[in-house]
């Protein structure tokens, strides 16, 4: 049984298959496929924290994860979910959907994209961007795209979900009077800048005496560009390194593992 | 996740200020050794003599306390992750303190009536108070406290007690007013200085520096907590009981507390050394390891003093003084300076150039062979000195001081080499 207090790394160690679930639920988790990043980022992060970073509803994530690891649980929740879905389907269509003419509904079927093994997230966001205020976005998918509810919810969308056989139809409408991306919410959404990096370089300076760790790190900087993050395994927090990184336009995040082990992530400062 | 990049650039106090303390330290060490050589005939008999008191204070104030000041300005911000409250106060303090040290050494040496004892004592107490205020305010801003901070805070307290006792002693020399024996009060001043001030700093800082220099990991600092309580309670007790003419059984009790505390500390250090990754001890660590052994010997010796009248054995107090001041404290300071000074100079001059141009290796910044020679000269000096003092063999005392002087000149040479590289 996976709980929200468990560490991501712990979950992935115990149930390696869950990586697929993570990725299917949010593209933010894609970086977990990279073993180095996983080690660097996931060892202290609980499932709950990860969910909030990625903008995923925690219960949904828990549900999906537990479903894959446990057959009984799967049956239990399947039944429960069937009831829940039944309920939501029995709900009346909201007025905004009823009153919208057909040509104002923009349809996006993400199933072909998923079949190709691609992530539909960017396609969806493109459509969202192009969407006019009086238009409705209809997403058609083979499963209920729960993460989208919160992602688009933060952008001021309400949704209505309808199950037709094996497919889910989700309608999104931009709420009136919603100021898109008020600063606080926007910040929350953008928070994990780390997931934007594509390459990770890793060095271990734990068996070096001062100032050799500093020398090695500074010498490695020339290989670190905007898309690369340098992961340093250090035996202490490199306080005297920070000003030197600053001088060269880099910044660092130190992450204490224990008294004698720090993971230091170094990246180029954003202009 | 702990985002630290907002604190970048605030940790190091200005290099030019710290350097003054370091240069004064190196000079004092050479002066101390040369004066021993010049006045070797005076280094005998009772310790309460003008020249011995003068030379002693050149070492304790000019060398030991000077380097602690300089090193703490550098270390406190790094160890406690906080900015030094005032670099200007550190600079002002330096000049007041240096003047006080020189005047006190001068006054002790010549016992001239044109200068009071009180005046240099006021200067020194003022400088120490400035230091204590500067570091205390710095400490109130610390966010993540650790055991080194606790040790350093207690050291500040004992520094002020030492200064106060020193000031009262100086007034008493000008015109006697202390009701208890001057020498008993002097003993209190010395115990508080060596155990409360010097050893508290040494212990606290060593929990950070020794693992850093030996790459030790995975040790717990449980014993360090016990040492802290035992030594401080012992010291409070000693400071209380020695204000009475008869100390009786109490010195034994409090002395025992301090002794056990120091033994636990040495076990703690032994554990840290045991867990080191780098097995080879470089010259800095050789000096330090030797110092820790001598620290154990001096604690044992001091403890034994509780059981017999050590002042009746000729020169034993002097021998004990040399063991503590040279064998333990000076060895440790020199060892740590061979580690810290190259790093500071390198950091100041070269750290911004790494990867852009060639920078020197730390071990190439001084002559390690000569440092090695210095190590053995100092040990030989001690080995020759102790029996010669015991047997009052003046010529051998002279030889011991020649060895010491040579070693101090090597130290001066190496330190200059580091600063100029």
HADDOCK unambig.tbl for C-alpha pairs under 7 A between the chains (distance, minus, plus):
assign (segid A and resid 209 and name CA) (segid B and resid 213 and name CA) 6.55 0.50 0.50
assign (segid A and resid 211 and name CA) (segid B and resid 343 and name CA) 6.91 0.50 0.50
assign (segid A and resid 215 and name CA) (segid B and resid 354 and name CA) 6.11 0.50 0.50
assign (segid A and resid 218 and name CA) (segid B and resid 354 and name CA) 6.23 0.50 0.50
assign (segid A and resid 218 and name CA) (segid B and resid 355 and name CA) 6.25 0.50 0.50
assign (segid A and resid 219 and name CA) (segid B and resid 354 and name CA) 6.39 0.50 0.50
assign (segid A and resid 219 and name CA) (segid B and resid 355 and name CA) 4.47 0.50 0.50
assign (segid A and resid 239 and name CA) (segid B and resid 78 and name CA) 6.84 0.50 0.50
assign (segid A and resid 242 and name CA) (segid B and resid 5 and name CA) 6.84 0.50 0.50
assign (segid A and resid 242 and name CA) (segid B and resid 8 and name CA) 4.91 0.50 0.50
assign (segid A and resid 242 and name CA) (segid B and resid 9 and name CA) 6.61 0.50 0.50
assign (segid A and resid 243 and name CA) (segid B and resid 8 and name CA) 4.77 0.50 0.50
assign (segid A and resid 243 and name CA) (segid B and resid 9 and name CA) 4.17 0.50 0.50
assign (segid A and resid 244 and name CA) (segid B and resid 352 and name CA) 6.35 0.50 0.50
assign (segid A and resid 246 and name CA) (segid B and resid 8 and name CA) 6.95 0.50 0.50
assign (segid A and resid 251 and name CA) (segid B and resid 5 and name CA) 6.21 0.50 0.50
assign (segid A and resid 252 and name CA) (segid B and resid 5 and name CA) 5.91 0.50 0.50
assign (segid A and resid 253 and name CA) (segid B and resid 2 and name CA) 6.71 0.50 0.50
assign (segid A and resid 253 and name CA) (segid B and resid 3 and name CA) 5.14 0.50 0.50
assign (segid A and resid 253 and name CA) (segid B and resid 4 and name CA) 6.08 0.50 0.50
assign (segid A and resid 253 and name CA) (segid B and resid 5 and name CA) 6.66 0.50 0.50
assign (segid A and resid 254 and name CA) (segid B and resid 2 and name CA) 6.06 0.50 0.50
assign (segid A and resid 254 and name CA) (segid B and resid 3 and name CA) 6.40 0.50 0.50
assign (segid A and resid 254 and name CA) (segid B and resid 4 and name CA) 6.66 0.50 0.50
assign (segid A and resid 255 and name CA) (segid B and resid 1 and name CA) 5.87 0.50 0.50
assign (segid A and resid 255 and name CA) (segid B and resid 2 and name CA) 5.85 0.50 0.50
assign (segid A and resid 260 and name CA) (segid B and resid 217 and name CA) 6.01 0.50 0.50
